[in-house]
Amino acid sequence: MSDATSDGSPGPPGNTRLPESVVEMPRQVREELTRRLRRNEGAFREDDIQVVEGPLLRRAVGASALGNCMEWFDFGIYSYLAAVVGKVFFPSASPTAQLISSFATFAAAFVVRPLGGLVFGPLGDRVGRQKVLATTMIMMAAGTFSIGLIPGFTTIGVAAPVLLLIARMVQGFSTGGEYGGASTFVSEYAPDRRRGFLSSWLDFGTFVGYALGSALVTVLNLALSDAAMLSWGWRVPFLVAGPLGAIGLYMRLRLEESPAFRQQLDEHEKSIAQASVGGEFKDIIGRHWRELLLCMGIVLLYNVTNYMVTGFMPTYLTEDLHRSAAFADLLVLVGMLWIVLLITFVGRLSDRVGRRPVYGVSAAAMIVLAVPSFLMLTSGGTWLPLSGMLTLATLLACFAAPSAATLPALFPTAVRYAAMGIGFNVAVSAFGGTTPLVTEALVSVTGDDLAPAYYLMLAGAIGLITVRFLPETAQMPLNGSRPMVGSRQEEQELISTSRELYLLSADGPRAV
């Protein structure tokens, strides 16, 4: 009777029983390790495996998540204050025009995001991930803090919206190097078996930052009158960015460079690291265009949902559905907290069942549940809108959790940061950051409060098509990097398993 592995694929010829460590290994991991062992012409040795000890790993993941929290607190508060910002900087326009103008300024930050990716991406592949991430932290904090200092239109006239636009563009430029770099950094530190779980902490930090911004705006709306909020209260969250940015910068400056980046510089591909920027982009687009398209498809799915919930929802509830600002803020805050609770569990799930099943099931659910969710949001009362928000938040958690592990794994180490800078930021700029502007315009033009749901359904369909072609990378070593483990014990287990795999290889030797 022929042997078969746990995933149903046939066992190697000539063997009557597979070792348990091989049987329990996912098929794609077994195939990738076997390919590396054949190229290596032998089992792994200690020098072939990268060990990241617990204290260093926790500091890298914790500091990255905290820095990301500070960064996205800064970026997110503009969304929650869009209606007030419109009144301060565009007072002569109608309420709808104020809102669209405010969202247009929000979208302007995304116009320069690809430029930030084009600048910071190659720098991250040359001088290191850590240095670039410290720079983006400084720029984001400075851009956000300056918004809190800009006088309103009634004080300095047209110069006010111009300065606001410049500050937003500084934010957008810095963000162009943020998520791609942070996800690259964390994924290059994380052991292969737990990359989904550990990388999900990065987006945990993102939504904690969003939640903190939402909570602060909610408190201000509850504590201050509309007049006080319009006069000075809206400035407080932006001014808080100064000290928060200093904390985030301190944490990032204490980080060591990622093992995969150090390995690349020490061992191979130095010619790529020293190549011109134009040559690197030509190499990325020429050799990795399929991976770029897959990256953009996943980013579209994630960020259309993300900016629908975090950027558009507060204004949709107040301006389009005419609910109170306090109700809108609390509803969005509950959604953010729900995502924070879910996201690391979904990240761990993606390590066990794979990234593709998590994305695929969630994208299909988006197509089915988008309209019912918005029908609940447009209902009166509290519980139905809350249920609609939690449904969308759950789907967003499922898209966010695997992303920081999935997207960097598409590209090799030498071009990973730059490739992420292209794929991630182009998709976010074209589809994610424009979501509040496009959906508000759709609601205004059509008069249909369900227009945002149709937009989400389209994103879900594109995501489902993308997942069809997405390679499974759960538990696999990163492209161009050594296998990563979290302890010396795991290292010895992998060495032992590699011996068994090498011996069981159809083309390998039959004896030690």
C-alpha positions in Angstrom: 0.0 0.0 0.0 1.4 3.4 -1.0 2.1 6.0 1.6 0.6 9.5 1.5 1.2 12.6 3.5 -1.3 14.3 5.8 -2.3 16.7 3.0 -3.1 13.9 0.6 -0.1 14.2 -1.6 1.8 10.9 -2.4 4.8 10.1 -0.3 8.3 9.7 -1.9 8.9 6.5 -3.8 10.7 3.6 -2.1 9.7 4.6 1.5 7.2 2.6 3.6 6.7 5.2 6.3 7.3 8.9 6.6 8.7 10.4 9.8 6.1 12.2 11.9 8.0 15.6 11.5 7.7 15.3 7.8 4.1 14.2 7.8 3.0 17.2 9.9 4.8 19.6 7.6 2.6 21.6 5.1 3.2 20.4 1.6 4.5 23.8 0.3 7.0 23.9 3.1 8.2 20.4 2.5 8.7 21.1 -1.2 10.5 24.4 -0.6 12.9 22.8 2.0 13.5 19.8 -0.3 14.4 22.1 -3.1 16.9 24.0 -0.9 18.4 20.7 0.4 19.0 19.5 -3.1 20.6 22.7 -4.0 22.6 22.5 -0.8 23.5 18.8 -1.6 23.0 17.9 2.0 21.0 18.5 5.2 21.0 21.8 6.9 23.9 22.8 9.2 23.7 25.4 11.9 25.2 28.0 9.6 22.3 27.5 7.2 19.7 28.5 9.7 19.0 31.9 11.3 18.1 31.8 15.0 16.4 34.8 16.5 16.4 34.5 20.3 13.2 35.4 22.2 14.3 38.8 23.9 15.6 40.2 20.6 12.5 39.0 18.7 10.1 40.5 21.3 11.9 43.8 21.2 11.9 44.0 17.4 8.2 43.1 17.1 7.2 45.3 20.1 9.1 48.3 19.0 7.9 48.0 15.4 4.3 47.7 16.6 4.6 50.6 19.0 6.2 52.8 16.3 3.5 51.8 13.9 0.9 52.7 16.5 2.3 56.2 16.9 2.6 56.6 13.1 -1.0 55.7 12.4 -2.4 57.6 15.3 -1.0 60.6 13.5 -2.3 59.7 10.2 -5.7 58.5 11.4 -6.9 61.5 13.4 -7.4 63.5 10.2 -10.1 61.0 9.2 -12.0 61.5 12.5 -11.8 65.3 12.2 -12.6 65.6 8.5 -15.9 67.5 9.0 -14.3 70.0 11.5 -11.2 70.4 9.3 -13.6 71.2 6.3 -15.3 74.0 8.3 -11.9 75.5 9.5 -10.1 75.5 6.2 -13.0 75.7 3.7 -15.6 77.9 5.5 -17.1 79.5 2.5 -18.1 76.2 0.8 -21.4 74.4 1.3 -21.4 71.5 3.9 -21.1 68.9 1.1 -18.3 70.9 -0.6 -16.5 71.3 2.7 -16.6 67.6 3.2 -15.4 66.7 -0.3 -12.7 69.3 0.0 -11.5 67.9 3.3 -11.5 64.4 1.8 -9.7 65.7 -1.3 -6.9 67.0 1.0 -7.0 63.6 2.7 -6.6 61.9 -0.7 -3.8 64.3 -1.6 -1.5 62.6 0.9 -1.9 59.4 -1.1 -0.9 61.0 -4.3 2.6 61.4 -3.0 2.7 58.0 -1.3 4.2 56.3 -4.3 6.9 59.0 -4.5 7.7 58.2 -0.9 7.9 54.5 -1.7 10.2 55.2 -4.7 12.5 57.2 -2.5 12.5 55.2 0.8 12.2 51.7 -0.8 15.6 51.7 -2.5 17.1 53.4 0.6 15.7 50.6 2.8 17.4 48.0 0.5 20.7 49.9 0.6 21.2 51.6 4.0 18.9 49.3 6.0 15.3 49.1 7.2 15.9 50.5 10.6 17.3 53.9 9.5 14.6 54.5 7.0 11.9 53.7 9.5 13.3 56.2 12.0 13.2 58.8 9.3 9.6 58.2 8.4 8.7 58.5 12.0 10.3 61.9 12.2 8.5 63.1 9.1 5.1 61.9 10.1 5.3 63.4 13.6 6.4 66.8 12.1 3.7 66.8 9.5 1.0 66.0 11.9 2.2 68.4 14.6 2.3 71.2 12.0 -1.4 70.8 11.1 -2.2 71.6 14.7 -0.4 74.9 14.4 -1.8 76.2 11.0 -4.2 79.2 11.5 -7.6 78.8 10.0 -9.0 80.3 6.7 -10.5 83.3 8.6 -7.1 84.2 9.9 -4.7 83.8 6.9 -7.1 83.2 4.0 -6.1 80.8 1.2 -2.7 80.2 2.7 -4.4 78.0 5.3 -5.6 75.2 3.0 -2.3 75.5 1.1 -0.3 74.9 4.3 -2.7 72.1 5.2 -2.1 70.4 1.8 1.7 70.7 2.3 1.5 69.1 5.7 -0.7 66.3 4.4 1.8 65.7 1.6 4.6 65.4 4.1 2.6 62.9 6.0 1.9 61.0 2.7 5.5 61.0 1.6 6.6 59.6 5.0 3.9 57.0 4.9 5.2 55.8 1.5 8.1 54.3 3.3 6.3 53.2 6.5 4.1 50.1 6.1 6.2 48.5 3.4 9.3 49.0 5.5 7.7 48.0 8.8 6.2 44.9 7.4 9.5 44.0 5.7 11.3 44.5 9.0 9.0 42.4 11.1 8.7 39.6 8.6 12.5 39.4 8.3 12.7 39.0 12.1 9.9 36.5 12.6 10.5 32.7 12.7 8.9 30.9 9.7 6.4 29.0 11.8 5.0 32.1 13.5 5.4 34.8 10.9 1.7 35.3 10.5 1.1 35.7 14.3 4.1 37.9 14.9 3.6 40.1 11.8 0.0 40.6 12.8 1.2 42.6 15.8 2.3 45.3 13.3 -1.3 45.8 12.2 -2.3 45.4 15.9 -0.3 48.6 16.4 -1.9 50.2 13.4 -5.4 49.7 14.8 -4.4 50.6 18.3 -3.2 53.9 16.9 -6.4 54.4 15.0 -8.4 53.5 18.2 -6.4 55.9 20.3 -7.1 58.7 17.8 -10.8 57.8 17.7 -10.9 57.7 21.5 -9.3 61.1 21.9 -11.6 62.7 19.3 -14.6 61.0 21.0 -13.6 62.4 24.4 -13.1 65.9 23.0 -16.5 65.8 21.2 -18.2 64.8 24.5 -16.3 67.2 26.6 -16.4 70.3 24.4 -19.1 72.3 22.8 -19.3 72.5 19.0 -18.0 76.1 19.2 -15.0 75.1 21.3 -14.2 72.1 19.1 -14.3 74.3 16.0 -12.2 77.0 17.8 -9.4 75.1 19.3 -10.4 71.6 20.4 -9.7 70.0 17.0 -6.0 71.0 17.3 -5.3 68.9 20.4 -5.0 65.5 18.7 -2.6 66.9 16.1 -0.4 68.6 18.8 -0.2 65.3 20.7 1.7 63.9 17.7 4.9 65.7 18.9 5.6 63.8 22.1 4.2 60.5 20.6 6.5 60.8 17.7 9.5 61.3 20.0 8.6 58.1 21.8 8.2 56.2 18.6 11.5 57.5 17.3 13.3 56.5 20.5 11.9 52.9 20.1 13.0 52.6 16.5 16.5 53.9 17.1 17.0 51.1 19.6 16.3 48.4 17.0 19.0 46.3 15.4 18.9 45.7 11.6 16.9 42.7 10.5 18.8 39.4 10.2 17.8 38.9 6.5 19.2 42.3 5.6 22.4 41.7 7.4 22.7 38.3 5.7 22.2 39.8 2.3 24.9 42.4 2.8 27.3 39.9 4.3 26.8 37.0 1.9 25.4 37.8 -1.5 23.7 40.2 -3.9 25.9 43.2 -3.1 25.9 44.2 -6.7 22.1 44.7 -6.5 22.5 46.7 -3.2 25.0 48.9 -5.0 23.1 49.2 -8.3 21.4 52.4 -9.4 17.8 53.1 -8.4 16.6 53.0 -12.0 18.3 49.6 -12.5 16.7 48.3 -9.4 13.2 49.4 -10.5 13.8 48.0 -13.9 14.8 44.7 -12.3 11.7 44.7 -10.1 9.2 45.5 -12.8 10.9 43.2 -15.4 11.3 40.1 -13.1 8.6 40.5 -10.5 5.6 42.1 -12.3 3.4 39.1 -11.4 4.2 39.5 -7.7 3.6 43.2 -8.0 0.1 42.6 -9.4 -0.6 40.1 -6.6 0.6 42.6 -4.0 -1.6 45.3 -5.4 -4.6 43.0 -5.5 -4.3 42.1 -1.8 -3.5 45.7 -0.9 -6.7 46.9 -2.7 -8.8 44.4 -0.8 -7.3 45.3 2.5 -7.2 49.1 2.2 -10.5 49.8 0.5 -12.0 48.0 3.5 -9.6 49.8 5.9 -10.3 53.3 4.7 -14.0 52.6 4.4 -14.2 51.7 8.1 -11.5 54.1 9.5 -11.6 57.1 7.1 -15.1 57.2 5.6 -17.3 55.8 8.3 -17.2 58.6 10.9 -18.3 61.2 8.3 -20.8 58.8 6.6 -22.6 58.3 9.9 -22.8 62.0 10.8 -23.2 63.8 7.4 -25.0 61.2 5.3 -27.0 59.3 8.0 -27.3 62.3 10.3 -26.3 60.5 13.4 -24.6 62.4 16.2 -20.9 62.8 16.2 -20.7 61.1 19.6 -22.6 58.1 18.3 -20.4 57.9 15.2 -17.2 58.2 17.1 -18.2 55.5 19.7 -19.4 53.1 16.9 -16.1 53.4 15.1 -14.1 53.1 18.3 -15.9 49.9 19.2 -15.1 48.6 15.7 -11.4 49.4 16.1 -11.3 47.7 19.5 -12.9 44.6 18.1 -10.2 44.5 15.4 -7.5 44.9 18.0 -9.0 41.9 19.9 -9.3 39.7 16.8 -6.2 40.5 14.7 -3.5 38.4 16.4 -5.8 35.4 16.6 -6.4 35.6 12.9 -2.6 36.0 12.4 -2.1 32.8 14.3 -4.8 31.1 12.3 -3.1 32.0 9.0 0.0 30.2 10.2 -2.0 27.0 10.8 -4.4 26.9 7.8 -2.5 29.2 5.4 -2.8 32.7 4.1 -4.8 31.9 1.0 -7.8 30.3 2.9 -8.0 33.3 5.3 -8.0 35.8 2.4 -10.3 33.7 0.2 -13.1 33.0 2.7 -13.0 36.6 3.9 -13.2 38.1 0.3 -16.1 35.8 -0.5 -17.8 36.9 2.8 -17.2 40.6 1.8 -19.2 40.1 -1.4 -22.1 38.5 0.5 -22.1 40.6 3.6 -21.3 44.2 2.4 -24.9 45.2 1.6 -26.4 43.6 4.7 -23.8 45.4 6.8 -24.7 48.8 5.4 -28.4 48.1 5.7 -27.8 47.5 9.4 -25.7 50.7 9.6 -28.5 52.8 8.0 -31.0 51.4 10.5 -32.2 53.4 13.5 -31.3 52.6 17.0 -28.0 51.2 18.3 -27.8 47.4 18.0 -28.3 47.0 14.3 -25.7 49.7 13.4 -23.4 48.1 15.9 -23.8 44.7 14.3 -23.1 46.2 10.9 -19.9 47.8 12.2 -18.7 44.7 13.9 -19.3 42.7 10.7 -17.2 45.0 8.6 -14.5 45.2 11.4 -14.3 41.4 11.5 -13.7 41.3 7.7 -11.1 44.0 8.0 -9.3 42.1 10.7 -9.2 39.0 8.4 -7.6 41.1 5.6 -5.2 43.0 7.9 -3.9 40.1 10.0 -2.0 38.1 7.3 -0.9 41.1 5.2 2.4 42.0 6.9 3.5 38.3 6.5 2.1 37.7 3.1 3.2 40.7 1.1 6.9 40.8 1.9 7.1 37.1 1.2 6.3 37.7 -2.4 9.7 39.3 -3.1 13.4 38.4 -2.5 15.4 40.1 0.2 17.6 42.3 -2.0 14.6 44.2 -3.5 11.9 43.5 -0.9 11.6 47.0 0.5 11.6 48.7 -2.9 9.2 46.3 -4.4 6.8 46.8 -1.4 7.2 50.5 -1.9 6.0 50.2 -5.5 3.2 47.6 -5.1 1.8 48.7 -1.8 1.8 52.4 -2.3 0.5 52.5 -5.9 -2.5 50.3 -4.8 -3.1 52.3 -1.6 -2.9 55.6 -3.5 -5.1 54.6 -6.4 -7.8 52.7 -4.4 -7.3 52.9 -0.6 -6.8 56.6 0.1 -9.3 57.6 -2.5 -12.0 55.5 -0.9 -13.5 58.2 1.4 -13.5 60.7 -1.5 -15.0 58.3 -4.1 -17.7 56.8 -1.8 -18.8 60.2 -0.5 -19.0 61.5 -4.1 -21.0 58.4 -5.0 -23.5 58.9 -2.1 -23.8 62.6 -3.0 -24.4 61.9 -6.8 -26.6 58.9 -6.5 -28.4 59.6 -3.3 -28.0 55.9 -2.5 -26.7 55.2 1.0 -25.7 51.7 -0.1 -23.2 52.9 -2.7 -20.3 52.2 -0.3 -21.4 48.6 0.0 -21.3 48.1 -3.8 -17.7 49.5 -3.7 -16.8 47.0 -1.1 -18.3 44.2 -3.2 -16.1 45.2 -6.1 -13.1 45.1 -3.9 -14.1 41.7 -2.6 -14.4 40.3 -6.2 -10.9 41.7 -7.1 -9.5 40.2 -3.9 -11.1 36.8 -4.7 -9.5 36.7 -8.1 -6.1 37.7 -6.7 -6.2 34.9 -4.1 -6.7 32.4 -6.9 -3.2 33.2 -8.1 -1.6 33.9 -4.7 1.2 31.5 -3.7 0.9 30.0 -0.2 3.8 31.2 2.0 2.7 30.1 5.5 5.5 28.6 7.5 7.9 28.9 4.5 11.3 30.7 4.6 11.4 34.1 3.0 12.6 34.3 -0.6 16.3 34.8 -0.5 16.7 34.3 3.2 17.8 31.4 5.4 15.2 29.4 7.3 14.3 31.3 10.5 13.7 29.7 13.9 13.0 31.1 17.3 15.2 29.0 19.5 18.2 26.6 19.5 15.8 23.8 20.1 13.8 24.6 17.0 17.1 24.9 15.1 18.1 21.3 16.1 14.6 20.1 15.2 14.9 21.6 11.8 18.4 20.1 11.3 17.0 16.7 12.2 14.0 17.1 9.9 16.2 18.3 7.0 18.2 15.0 7.3 15.0 13.0 7.0 13.8 15.1 4.1 17.1 14.8 2.3 17.2 11.1 2.7 13.6 10.8 1.5 14.0 12.9 -1.5 13.3 10.9 -4.7 16.6 12.1 -6.2 18.6 12.1 -3.0 20.8 9.3 -1.5 19.2 6.4 0.4 21.6 6.2 3.2 23.3 8.6 5.5 
